[in-house]
Amino acid sequence: MNASRRHLLRTAASLAATLPGARAPLALSLAGLGALAADRAEAADTGGYRALVCLFMLGGSDSHNWIVPTDAAGYAEYARVRAELAWPSARLQPIRTPRQDSGRSFGMPQELAALRSWYESGRAALLANVGPLVRPLTKAEYRNGGAAVPAKLFSHNDQQSTWQSLAPEGALSGWGGRMGDLLRSANAQPVFTAVSANGNAVFLTGRSVTQYQAGANGPIGVDALSKTWVLGSSSVAPVLRRVLGSSGSNDFQAEYARIVQRSLDTTATLRSAIDGAGIPALSTALAEDALARQLRVVAQMIAAGPRMGMKRQVFMVSLGGFDSHNNQMRDQPVLMSRVANASDWFLRALDAAGMLGNVTLFSASDFGRTLSSNGDGSDHGWGSHHFIAGGAVRGGDLYGRFPLTALGTDTDVGSGRLLPTTSVTQYAATLGRWMGLTPSELTTVLPNLGQFSQTDLGFL
């Protein structure tokens, strides 16, 4: 049994704190050894290689049109309330949903056909009505307000942060980064534990993990350092290297210098690894698509991961444009196709590389949107439907409680804004459990997990 360094250190610290007068970090007593053995029995499983990939849809995705009721009564009510935002029934493709109530049926738009094929093959699942919750909440409790209602609902910045960190804007760490804190010691190169392919994100910020940011073409280097001359001078690069290596005169400059130096140190390593990963080029249709390009870099890093000594990685990619207050029926089909086709390419590339079973791709967004139309689009909501895909997914099913697509229901808090019946915390816990985290580690990552009786939603 390979002892985990983080568990040894954590147990040692705990014992030192609970045994008065202990001078050594680990009191060598039978009680101390017993506690260490008990903690080790619950150590995270970091065997093999696994990666989570969060696909964040910025702006708030109107998921009412991603999964549509197709039974006669359900579609009629959906079409009545959605009005001009209703997806034509002729453009819906049926999906199997054995977990949902008898008599209900559902479909997905043709624009999501590439994603639907993964669902029907059993390698993608859907999760209904998920959103931020402090604890399970009723409609009456929501109306009464109080601490049980998540803070700053319907605000883009705050709800993006809440989805990614479980706290409004200003949070210091995200649950992806907190997972990284616990898993990084399993990696030969911890710097690549948490990776963003599209800029800084609180989701990947840990208490000890610093997210690594990659660009559309891989590692982001300092261009001037790779040139033999700049503006006619051959001395610029050496001078710039000395400047970048300086720790400066204050904490901000020192931290900036540390991050820059880390980039300089890792660029060559990562470039060599991903160039040899064997991931194909994007198709012509996807070559200029920003989401597809992000996913290709992630696929390259995943394929190279085991050779780099990586065991656990958390990635994030994102796509904007989902704030559909207007022109929704013009723009939403395009966005759906982009998500479905880029995800399909990513999953196929991993499958060809023999890595599909090691990776779980999951979607997230600021919030869902109103079921009611505002005349040309939909407004900010709360709960929404999401997808999970990968070789380990128990797919071909719709998890959670799918709400009635109507107004005035027990999940409608106004204009068809969904009161979530599944929490982001439960969603994250299911993903974290698959990554090998123990129940106690999941509580560290997700402090309010104890408020929910079901901590494994079953889709992995």
matplotlib code that plots the C-alpha trace (Angstrom):
import matplotlib.pyplot as plt

x = [0.0, 1.5, 1.1, -0.1, 2.2, -0.8, -2.5, 0.6, 1.1, -2.5, -2.7, 0.6, -0.7, -3.9, -2.2, 0.2, -2.7, -4.7, -1.9, -0.8, 2.9, 3.8, 7.1, 7.3, 4.9, 3.6, 3.4, 4.7, 2.0, -0.4, -3.2, -1.2, -0.4, -4.0, -5.2, -2.7, -3.9, -7.5, -6.8, -4.8, -7.7, -9.8, -7.0, -8.1, -7.7, -5.3, -4.4, -4.4, -5.2, -8.4, -9.3, -12.3, -13.1, -15.6, -17.2, -18.6, -21.3, -20.9, -24.0, -26.6, -27.7, -31.4, -31.6, -35.4, -34.7, -31.9, -34.2, -37.8, -40.9, -42.3, -45.4, -48.6, -49.5, -46.0, -45.1, -48.4, -47.8, -44.2, -45.2, -47.9, -45.6, -42.5, -44.5, -42.0, -39.1, -40.6, -38.5, -40.6, -41.5, -40.3, -36.8, -36.7, -35.0, -36.2, -34.1, -34.6, -35.2, -35.9, -35.6, -38.3, -42.0, -44.1, -45.9, -43.3, -41.0, -38.3, -36.3, -33.2, -32.9, -31.3, -28.5, -27.4, -27.4, -23.6, -24.1, -27.3, -25.4, -23.1, -26.1, -27.9, -24.7, -24.5, -21.5, -23.3, -26.0, -28.2, -28.8, -32.1, -32.7, -29.3, -28.3, -26.7, -28.4, -27.4, -29.6, -32.7, -35.2, -39.0, -40.8, -42.4, -39.0, -37.6, -40.5, -39.8, -36.1, -33.3, -30.0, -31.3, -31.6, -28.3, -26.9, -27.2, -29.3, -29.7, -26.4, -24.0, -20.7, -22.0, -23.7, -20.7, -18.6, -21.2, -21.3, -17.5, -16.7, -20.0, -19.7, -20.6, -18.0, -14.9, -14.4, -10.8, -11.0, -13.1, -14.2, -12.0, -9.0, -9.8, -9.9, -6.5, -5.2, -5.9, -4.8, -1.7, 0.7, -0.2, 1.3, 4.9, 4.4, 1.9, 2.0, -0.3, -2.9, -5.4, -5.4, -7.5, -7.6, -9.3, -8.0, -8.3, -11.2, -12.0, -13.1, -9.5, -8.1, -7.0, -5.6, -2.3, -2.8, -2.2, -4.0, -1.9, -3.1, -2.7, -3.5, -5.3, -2.0, -0.6, 1.7, 1.8, 5.4, 7.1, 7.6, 10.6, 12.6, 12.5, 13.9, 17.6, 16.9, 14.1, 13.9, 17.4, 19.0, 20.4, 20.6, 16.9, 16.1, 18.9, 17.9, 14.2, 15.0, 16.9, 14.0, 11.4, 13.6, 13.7, 11.5, 10.8, 10.3, 6.9, 4.6, 2.7, 5.8, 7.2, 4.1, 4.0, 7.6, 7.0, 4.1, 6.2, 9.2, 6.9, 5.7, 9.3, 10.3, 7.3, 6.8, 9.4, 8.3, 4.7, 5.4, 7.4, 4.8, 1.8, 3.6, 4.2, 0.7, -0.7, -3.9, -5.1, -5.6, -9.1, -11.3, -11.7, -15.1, -13.8, -10.3, -11.4, -13.9, -12.6, -14.2, -12.9, -9.4, -9.5, -10.7, -7.9, -5.3, -6.9, -7.0, -3.3, -2.5, -4.7, -3.0, 0.4, -0.6, 0.4, 3.8, 4.4, 3.6, 0.2, -2.5, -5.3, -6.0, -8.9, -9.4, -11.7, -12.8, -15.5, -17.7, -19.6, -22.7, -25.5, -27.0, -30.0, -32.2, -32.9, -32.4, -32.5, -33.9, -31.3, -28.3, -29.2, -29.1, -25.6, -24.4, -25.9, -24.1, -20.8, -21.0, -22.2, -19.7, -16.7, -17.6, -18.0, -14.6, -13.0, -14.6, -13.8, -10.1, -9.9, -11.6, -9.0, -6.2, -7.6, -8.3, -12.1, -12.6, -10.2, -12.0, -15.3, -16.5, -19.3, -21.2, -22.0, -23.3, -24.2, -27.8, -30.8, -33.3, -37.0, -39.4, -41.5, -40.4, -39.7, -40.7, -37.4, -35.5, -35.4, -34.2, -32.0, -33.1, -31.8, -31.9, -30.8, -30.1, -26.6, -24.7, -21.9, -20.0, -17.1, -16.3, -17.0, -20.5, -23.6, -25.2, -28.4, -30.4, -31.7, -30.8, -32.6, -36.2, -37.2, -39.7, -43.0, -42.4, -45.2, -45.8, -47.1, -45.5, -43.7, -40.4, -41.4, -40.2, -41.4, -41.7, -40.6, -37.3, -36.6, -36.0, -33.3, -34.1, -30.4, -27.6, -24.2, -22.7, -24.2, -23.1, -19.6, -19.5, -20.4, -17.5, -15.1, -16.0, -15.1, -11.8, -11.0, -11.8, -12.9, -16.1, -14.0, -12.0, -15.3, -16.4, -13.2, -13.9, -17.7, -18.3, -22.1, -22.2, -23.6, -26.8, -27.7, -28.7, -27.8, -24.1, -23.7, -26.1, -25.2, -24.2, -20.6]
y = [0.0, 3.3, 5.9, 9.3, 12.1, 14.5, 12.0, 11.4, 15.1, 15.8, 13.0, 14.1, 17.6, 16.4, 14.2, 16.9, 19.2, 16.6, 15.2, 17.8, 18.0, 16.1, 17.5, 15.5, 16.1, 12.5, 11.1, 7.6, 5.9, 3.1, 5.7, 7.7, 4.8, 3.7, 7.1, 7.1, 3.6, 4.7, 7.8, 5.8, 3.4, 6.4, 7.8, 8.9, 6.4, 8.0, 4.9, 5.1, 8.4, 10.5, 14.0, 16.3, 18.8, 21.6, 23.2, 26.5, 28.3, 31.9, 34.1, 31.6, 28.8, 28.5, 24.8, 24.7, 24.2, 21.6, 18.9, 19.3, 17.3, 15.5, 13.7, 15.4, 17.1, 18.1, 19.6, 21.5, 23.2, 23.9, 25.4, 27.5, 29.1, 29.4, 31.0, 32.1, 30.5, 26.9, 24.5, 23.1, 19.5, 18.4, 19.4, 17.3, 13.9, 11.4, 10.3, 7.4, 8.5, 5.4, 7.2, 9.7, 9.2, 6.8, 8.6, 11.4, 11.5, 13.9, 15.0, 17.1, 19.6, 18.4, 20.9, 18.7, 15.5, 14.9, 15.0, 13.0, 10.2, 9.9, 9.9, 7.1, 5.0, 5.1, 7.4, 10.6, 11.5, 14.4, 16.0, 17.8, 21.1, 21.6, 24.8, 26.4, 25.5, 26.0, 23.0, 21.5, 24.3, 24.5, 27.2, 28.5, 28.8, 30.6, 33.2, 33.7, 34.4, 34.0, 32.3, 29.1, 31.1, 31.4, 34.9, 37.2, 35.0, 36.0, 38.1, 37.0, 37.5, 36.2, 33.1, 32.3, 32.4, 30.4, 27.7, 27.5, 28.1, 27.8, 31.5, 34.8, 37.0, 37.5, 33.8, 32.9, 29.3, 27.1, 23.5, 22.4, 24.0, 22.6, 19.1, 19.9, 20.8, 17.3, 15.5, 17.4, 15.2, 12.3, 14.1, 14.0, 17.6, 19.3, 22.5, 20.9, 19.7, 22.5, 23.9, 26.6, 26.8, 30.2, 32.6, 32.9, 31.1, 30.9, 27.3, 26.2, 28.3, 26.3, 27.2, 25.7, 25.0, 27.8, 27.2, 26.8, 28.8, 27.4, 29.1, 27.8, 26.5, 25.2, 26.8, 30.5, 31.7, 35.1, 35.8, 38.0, 35.4, 33.0, 35.6, 36.1, 39.8, 42.3, 45.7, 45.2, 44.4, 41.0, 42.0, 42.4, 38.8, 38.4, 41.6, 40.7, 37.3, 39.0, 41.4, 38.6, 36.7, 39.5, 39.1, 42.9, 45.0, 44.0, 40.9, 41.6, 41.8, 38.7, 36.7, 37.9, 37.0, 33.5, 32.9, 34.1, 32.0, 29.0, 29.6, 29.9, 26.7, 24.6, 25.9, 23.6, 20.6, 21.0, 21.8, 18.7, 16.5, 17.7, 17.8, 14.0, 13.3, 12.1, 14.1, 15.0, 18.4, 19.9, 19.4, 22.3, 23.1, 23.4, 24.9, 28.4, 27.5, 28.9, 26.1, 23.4, 24.8, 24.9, 21.3, 20.2, 21.6, 19.8, 16.6, 17.0, 17.5, 14.5, 12.2, 13.4, 13.2, 9.6, 10.0, 13.2, 11.3, 12.9, 11.0, 13.5, 16.7, 19.3, 21.4, 24.2, 25.5, 28.1, 29.6, 32.9, 34.2, 32.5, 35.7, 35.4, 38.4, 38.8, 37.1, 33.8, 31.7, 33.1, 32.6, 29.5, 27.0, 28.1, 27.9, 24.4, 23.2, 24.6, 22.9, 19.6, 19.5, 20.6, 18.1, 15.3, 16.0, 16.0, 12.7, 11.1, 12.2, 10.7, 7.5, 7.1, 7.7, 5.1, 7.7, 8.1, 6.0, 8.2, 11.5, 13.0, 16.1, 18.1, 21.3, 24.2, 27.8, 30.9, 29.8, 28.7, 31.1, 32.0, 29.6, 32.6, 34.7, 38.4, 38.8, 38.0, 35.9, 34.8, 36.4, 35.3, 32.2, 29.6, 25.9, 24.4, 21.1, 19.9, 17.0, 14.7, 12.7, 10.2, 6.5, 6.1, 7.8, 5.6, 7.2, 7.0, 8.4, 11.6, 11.9, 14.0, 15.2, 16.8, 19.6, 20.1, 22.6, 25.0, 28.0, 28.0, 24.7, 23.8, 24.5, 27.8, 30.8, 33.3, 33.4, 29.8, 30.3, 26.8, 26.2, 23.6, 20.1, 19.0, 21.1, 22.1, 20.6, 17.2, 17.5, 18.3, 15.5, 12.9, 14.1, 14.3, 10.8, 9.5, 11.4, 9.3, 11.7, 10.2, 11.3, 13.4, 15.0, 15.8, 17.7, 19.7, 20.6, 21.1, 22.4, 22.2, 18.6, 17.4, 19.3, 16.8, 13.2, 12.1, 12.8, 10.5, 11.1, 7.9, 9.1, 7.8]
z = [0.0, -1.1, 1.7, 0.6, 1.8, 2.3, 4.5, 6.6, 7.1, 7.8, 10.4, 12.0, 12.4, 13.8, 16.4, 17.4, 18.1, 20.1, 22.3, 24.9, 25.3, 22.2, 20.9, 17.7, 14.8, 15.2, 18.7, 18.5, 20.6, 19.9, 19.8, 17.3, 15.1, 15.2, 14.1, 11.2, 10.1, 10.3, 8.2, 5.7, 5.3, 4.1, 1.8, -1.6, -4.4, -7.0, -8.9, -12.7, -14.4, -14.2, -15.3, -14.9, -17.7, -16.9, -19.9, -18.6, -20.7, -19.8, -19.6, -18.4, -20.7, -21.5, -20.9, -21.2, -24.9, -24.5, -23.1, -24.2, -23.1, -26.1, -24.6, -25.8, -22.6, -21.7, -25.1, -25.3, -22.0, -22.9, -26.2, -24.7, -22.0, -24.2, -27.1, -29.8, -27.8, -28.2, -30.2, -33.1, -32.3, -35.8, -34.9, -31.7, -31.6, -29.0, -26.1, -23.7, -20.1, -18.0, -14.6, -15.4, -14.6, -16.7, -19.5, -19.9, -22.9, -24.0, -26.9, -27.8, -30.7, -34.0, -33.3, -30.4, -32.5, -32.0, -28.2, -28.4, -30.1, -27.1, -24.8, -26.7, -26.8, -23.0, -22.7, -21.8, -19.2, -18.4, -15.0, -14.5, -12.6, -10.8, -9.2, -6.1, -2.8, 0.8, 1.7, 0.2, -0.2, -0.7, -2.6, 0.6, 2.3, -0.8, -0.5, 3.2, 2.5, 5.0, 5.2, 3.4, 0.2, -1.8, -1.8, -4.8, -7.1, -10.8, -10.8, -13.5, -11.6, -8.3, -9.8, -12.0, -8.8, -6.8, -9.4, -9.4, -5.7, -3.8, -2.8, -4.5, -6.3, -4.2, -3.3, -2.7, -4.0, -6.2, -5.7, -8.7, -7.1, -3.7, -5.3, -6.7, -3.3, -2.1, -5.3, -6.4, -4.3, -6.5, -9.5, -10.6, -11.9, -9.5, -11.5, -14.1, -11.6, -12.3, -15.9, -17.5, -21.3, -21.3, -18.7, -15.0, -13.3, -9.6, -10.2, -10.5, -7.7, -4.6, -1.3, -2.3, -6.0, -8.5, -11.8, -14.9, -17.8, -21.3, -24.6, -27.7, -29.0, -25.8, -23.2, -23.2, -23.5, -23.5, -27.2, -26.9, -25.0, -28.0, -30.4, -31.1, -31.6, -30.7, -32.5, -33.9, -30.6, -29.6, -25.9, -25.2, -24.4, -21.8, -20.1, -20.1, -18.6, -15.7, -15.1, -15.1, -12.7, -10.2, -7.1, -7.0, -3.9, -2.6, -2.2, -5.4, -7.6, -5.9, -6.6, -10.2, -10.7, -9.2, -11.7, -14.6, -13.6, -13.3, -16.9, -18.2, -16.4, -17.6, -21.2, -22.8, -20.8, -21.7, -25.3, -25.8, -24.1, -26.0, -29.4, -28.9, -27.6, -31.0, -30.9, -34.4, -35.8, -35.7, -38.7, -41.1, -39.7, -36.2, -36.9, -36.0, -33.2, -29.9, -27.8, -30.0, -29.9, -26.1, -26.0, -28.3, -26.0, -23.1, -25.1, -25.8, -22.1, -21.1, -23.7, -22.4, -18.7, -17.9, -19.6, -17.5, -14.3, -13.8, -11.9, -11.4, -13.3, -13.4, -16.5, -17.5, -20.9, -21.6, -24.3, -24.1, -25.7, -23.6, -22.1, -24.4, -23.5, -27.2, -30.6, -28.7, -31.5, -33.9, -31.6, -29.5, -32.4, -33.3, -29.7, -29.3, -32.4, -31.2, -27.9, -29.3, -32.2, -30.2, -27.4, -29.9, -31.4, -28.0, -27.0, -30.3, -30.0, -26.5, -27.5, -30.4, -27.9, -25.5, -22.8, -22.9, -19.8, -17.9, -18.5, -17.5, -19.3, -17.6, -18.3, -16.1, -16.5, -14.5, -14.1, -16.2, -17.6, -17.4, -19.0, -20.0, -23.0, -22.7, -26.4, -28.0, -25.4, -21.8, -18.6, -15.7, -13.9, -11.4, -11.9, -15.2, -17.0, -17.8, -19.4, -18.4, -20.9, -20.9, -20.8, -17.1, -17.3, -16.7, -19.7, -21.7, -18.8, -17.3, -13.6, -11.0, -10.9, -14.2, -13.4, -15.0, -17.9, -16.8, -14.7, -11.1, -10.2, -6.9, -8.7, -10.3, -8.3, -10.9, -14.7, -14.8, -12.9, -11.6, -7.9, -8.1, -6.9, -7.1, -5.8, -7.4, -4.2, -5.0, -8.6, -7.5, -4.9, -7.5, -9.7, -6.7, -5.6, -9.1, -8.8, -5.7, -2.9, 0.4, 2.2, 4.6, 1.8, 0.0, 3.0, 2.9, -0.8, -0.3, 3.2, 3.0, 1.7, 5.0, 4.3, 1.6, 2.2, -1.3, -2.0, -5.0, -7.9, -9.6, -13.1, -12.6]

ax = plt.figure().add_subplot(projection="3d")
ax.plot(x, y, z, "-o")
ax.set_aspect("equal")
plt.show()
